[in-house]
Amino acid sequence: MFNDRSVLVTGGTGSFGRRFIRTLLKQHNPRRVVVFSRDELKQYEMQQDFDDPRMRFFLGDVRDRERLVQAMRNIDYVVHAAALKQVPAAEYNPTECIRTNVNGAENVIHAAIENGVGKVIALSTDKAASPVNLYGATKLLSDKLFIAANNITGNHPTRFAVVRYGNVVGSRGSVVPLFKRLIDSGAKDLPITDARMTRFWITLQQGVDFVVQGFGRMYGGELFVPKIPSVRITDLAAAMAPQLPHRIIGIRPGEKLHELMISRDDSLHTLEFSDHYVITPSIRFIEDREYSTNALGISGTLVDAGFKYSSDINPHFLNIPEIGKLNELA
């Protein structure tokens, strides 16, 4: 699919962008891979790490519509990974989060349609399902914008889909790096926000592979959710430092006790496939689409009414040894 094609990644210097691009260059043969981000130092460091003639680096911010239009010229596929993601920071700086996550999404959509990009996949988050914090609310708005964009493309070929998953093991927003720093510095205990807390658990590579698969599966309008295991935060701490006691510090502003990726309200529009779910659009598009069979010819079935995909009731929980093995892959 990506051979001899041009791909652009917004937020391309982030942990997802770097792994996605490395995977793309190793497993496919793209004509050109464009990194679009606003941090010149990270771009410089990435240039040293990758040093591939197929790569291009575009300084810019997703808040800048004209710059995005320039960057997407002759681009075939876009992955939109740029976002402001820190939950507490978003609570204290709401307008900044809105400008990047909502207005930035609008700009990506406009630039993609303007340039006739073939397919766009936007990264979402579990926090967008029944959001209780500002970050989640902005990502829900972003999701809705990308889904509805399939209705405004007109005669343009551009199609949009969304991928949603939970905690990425070892990413900057994950608790794993924090625990590791504390352990390495000789901490006497590990801080736990709430002993009941659970999280979905996915490695960065699994997240990248799921996005790659999404390009092949999509028609446009889908929200893809992978089937992944859950972990208990206390088990995670025990896997990383079995000798250390836990210190309860309380939930941070805007933080959830459990992660939710599919709400009961979405069950009426959710299809189950062997290794993932698809939330189909609740709105009707100009052209009728049948989502029960995806673009690869694989069929799914409608979930039961009232179905919910939440980390606390997930049938697949990792035990302490399994958490340790998965963390090693991060």
N, C-alpha and C positions, 0 to 999 in steps of 0.2 A: 504493500500500500504506500509506503513512504519512499520507495526507491525512485530516484530522479524527481523528487518533489521538494518544494521549499516549505519549511516549517518555522513558525515563530512562536516563542514562548515568552509571555509577559511574566515578570518576576523571575526571569531565567537564571539569575544568580543565586536564588534560594536553594534550600536543600532538595526540594522536589525538582526544580528546574535543572539543577546540575545532574541529578541522577537520571532524569528523563532524557536529557540530551546525550549523556554518556551511553545510555541504552540504545538510543536512536542511531548513534554513530557506529556502535559496535554490531548491532543486530540488523541494521538496514543500511541502505546506501542513498541517503538524501542528497539532493543537489546542493541545498543550502539550509543551514540552521541559524536562525536569527535570535539572539538574546536581546530582549527588550527589558531594560531596568534602569533605575535612576541612580545607582551607586557606582561611581566611576572606579573606586578602589576595588570593589568586588569584581567588576568586569575585568580590570587589569589582572587580578589574581587568577581569575578563571581562564584568561588567555594563556597564562603561563602553564596552568594545569592541563589544558586541553591541546593547544597548539595544533589545530586541525584546519586545513585550508578551506574546508566547507563551512566554517563558522564565520558569522558576522556579529558585530556588537553594536547595538543601537542605544545610545543614552536617551532616556525619555521617561516621562511619568504618564501613567494611564489617565491622569486627570487632564492631559493635554491631547485633545481630540485631533488636532492637525498633525501632531507628531506621530500619532498612531496611524493615521491615514498614510503618511509617508512611509512608515516602517512596514506596512502590510502590502505594499505594491508587489505584485507578482508572487504573493504567498498563497500556498495551497491549503495548508492546515494551520490552525492556531490552537495553542493551549493557554488558557487564561489562568495563571497561577498567582498573579500579583494581588496582594491584599494586605490590609492592616489587621493583624490576627490576635494581638494580645488582649484578652478579655478585660482585665482591670484598666489598661490604658484606654481602651475604647469607652469604658464607662466614664472616665474623667475627661476624655477628648472626643465627644460624640461627633462634632461636625467634621473633624479630620477623618474619622472612620467612614462617615457617609460620603465624603468627597472621593475617597479612594474606592471603596467597596461598591457604592451605588452609582455615583456619577462615572466612575471609571468603567464599570460594566456597560453603561450606556455608550460610552466612547468606543469601547472594544467592538460592540455590536455595530455601531455606525461605520467604523473603519472597515470591518470585515465585509459588510454589504457593499460599501462604496468601492471596494477593490475586488469584489466577486470571489472572495475566499471560498473554498469548497466546504470545509467543515471546521467548526469551532467547538471545543469542549472546555467548559468552565469548571474549575474545582470549587466544590462546596465544602460543607462541614456538617457534622452531626448537630452542631449548635443552631443550625438553620431550621431544624425540625422542632416546632413548638418553642420558639426562642424565648429565653428569660433574660437575655443580656443584649446589649446594643450590637455587639459583634454578630451574634446569631441573627438578630433582626435585619442587619444590613445584608448578610449573606442570603437570607430568605428573599429579600427584595431583589438581590442579584440573580438568584435562581429563577424567580418569576420573570425577570426581564429577559433572560436568555431563552426560556421556554417560549414566551410570547413572541420573541423575535422571529420565530419561524412563520409567524403570520404576517409579518410586515416586509418580507423579502421580495414579494412581488415576483417579477420574472428573473430575479437574481438567483443563482444556484446555491447560495450560502445556506447551510443548515447548522443548527445549534443544539447542543445537548449538555447535560450537567452530570458530573460525577461527585458523589458524596460518600465520605468515609470518616472514621473516627481518628483516635490518637495514632500518630505515626511514631513508632518506636525510635527513640533517639533524636527526634527532630528538636528544633530549638524551643518549641512550645510544649514538649513532652517533659514529664517529671524525671525521666531517666537521667538526663545530663545533670540535673540538680542533685539527685541522689548520689551520682558518681562523684561529683565535686566534693560533696560533704564527706563521703566515705574516704576519698583520697586525702582529704585534709585532716583526717583523724577525728571526725565528729563522734560524740558520745551517744547520739540517738538520731533518728530520722523523723522529720516533721510530716505528720499525716493530717490532712485537712479534716477527714471524717472516716472512721473505721469502716463504715458501711459502703464507701464509695466504690463504684465499678466503672470500668472503661472498656470500650472496644479496643482491640490491639491489632495493628497491621504494620508490617515492615515497609520501609520506604520503597524497596524494590517491588513489593506486592502492589503498592499503590500505583507505581509507575506502570507496571504490567497491566493493571486494570484499566488505566486510562488508554493505553495503547489498544487494548481489546475493544474499548468503547468506540474508537473510530471505525472499526470494522462492523460492529453491531448496530450502529445508530442509523436511523432514518432522519431524525431531527425531532426534538420535543421531549426526548426521554430524560429521566433522572435516574442514573444507574447507582445502585447501592450494593457493594460486595457482601457476601456472607463471610464474616470473620469472627474469630473468637473474642471472648471477654476475659478480663482479669480483675481480680479484687486488688485494690491498692495495697492492702496489707500483705497479700501474697507477693506482689511486686517488690515491696520493701524487704520481705523475707528472702526472696530469691537473690537480691542484690547484696544484702548484708544480714545473714541469719543471726549474727551475734549481737546486733544492735537493737535496743528497745525502740518503741515508737512514742512520739510525743504529739498529741492531738492539738492542732493549732486553729481549727475552725475553717469553714469554707470561705474562699475569697469572694469579693464583690462580683456578682454575676455568674458565679460558678454553679454547675449542676451537680447533684448527688450521683446521678446516673446519666449515661449518654443515650439519646434517642435518635434513631436514624429514619424510622418510618412511624408516623403517628397513626392512631386508630382512624382518624379522619381520612388519612391517605389510603387506607386499606381498600376502599372502593375502587381505587385506580391503580392498584399494585399487582404486578405480575411476578410470579416466582419462577426462576430458571434454576438450573442445577447448582450454580455457584454464585448467583447474584439475584437481586430483585430489580425491577424496573417500575418506577412510579410514572405512569403515563399522564399526559396533559389532562387537566380538568376542563380546559376550554377546547372548543372545536376549531380546527384549522380550516383554511379555505379548501385545501385538498384533503380528502379523507385518507387516513392512514390506519392500517391494522397492525397494532404493536404486539399482538400475541405471538407472532412469528417475526424474529428480528431479521436484519439485513443479511445475516449469514444463513438464514433458513432454519434456525433453531427455535423451537416453540416453548412457550411458558404457559402457566396456568394462573388464573386469578386466585389470590389468597382469600381466606375466609374473612367475612365482614367482621370488623373489630380486631383484626390482626394488628399487632404492634411489635416493632423490632427495637428492643431496648437492651442495653448492656446488662441490666440486672436480671432479666428473664431469658437471656440468650441460652439456648440449650448447650452451647459449646463454651465451657470455661477452661482456661489453661491452668494446670496445676503448677506448683513452684518449680519443679525441674523443667517443665515445658517453657515456662516464662524465661528461665535462664538461657535455654537453647535459642529461643527466638531473639532475645536481647543480643546474643552473640552475632546474629546475622545483621543487626542494624548498622 
